[in-house]
């Protein structure tokens, strides 16, 4: 199972969108500064989470 997520910086006007198989772990990684792209904007809160059955959504 995969999740599309969006996190918002609590200090600056910044939103990051990503995909993960473990949203809680990923939010913790962002808040610990493990991601170079998001590190300057910490801390974050989860503002969107959508469950997906696979990494690639198919549209008909």
Secondary structure as the mmCIF struct_conf table of DSSP 4:
data_model
#
loop_
_struct_conf.conf_type_id
_struct_conf.id
_struct_conf.beg_label_comp_id
_struct_conf.beg_label_asym_id
_struct_conf.beg_label_seq_id
_struct_conf.end_label_comp_id
_struct_conf.end_label_asym_id
_struct_conf.end_label_seq_id
STRN STRN1 UNK A 2 UNK A 9
BEND BEND1 UNK A 10 UNK A 13
STRN STRN2 UNK A 15 UNK A 20
BEND BEND2 UNK A 21 UNK A 21
HELX_RH_AL_P HELX_RH_AL_P1 UNK A 23 UNK A 32
TURN_TY1_P TURN_TY1_P1 UNK A 33 UNK A 33
BEND BEND3 UNK A 35 UNK A 35
TURN_TY1_P TURN_TY1_P2 UNK A 36 UNK A 38
HELX_RH_3T_P HELX_RH_3T_P1 UNK A 39 UNK A 41
STRN STRN3 UNK A 44 UNK A 52
BEND BEND4 UNK A 53 UNK A 56
#
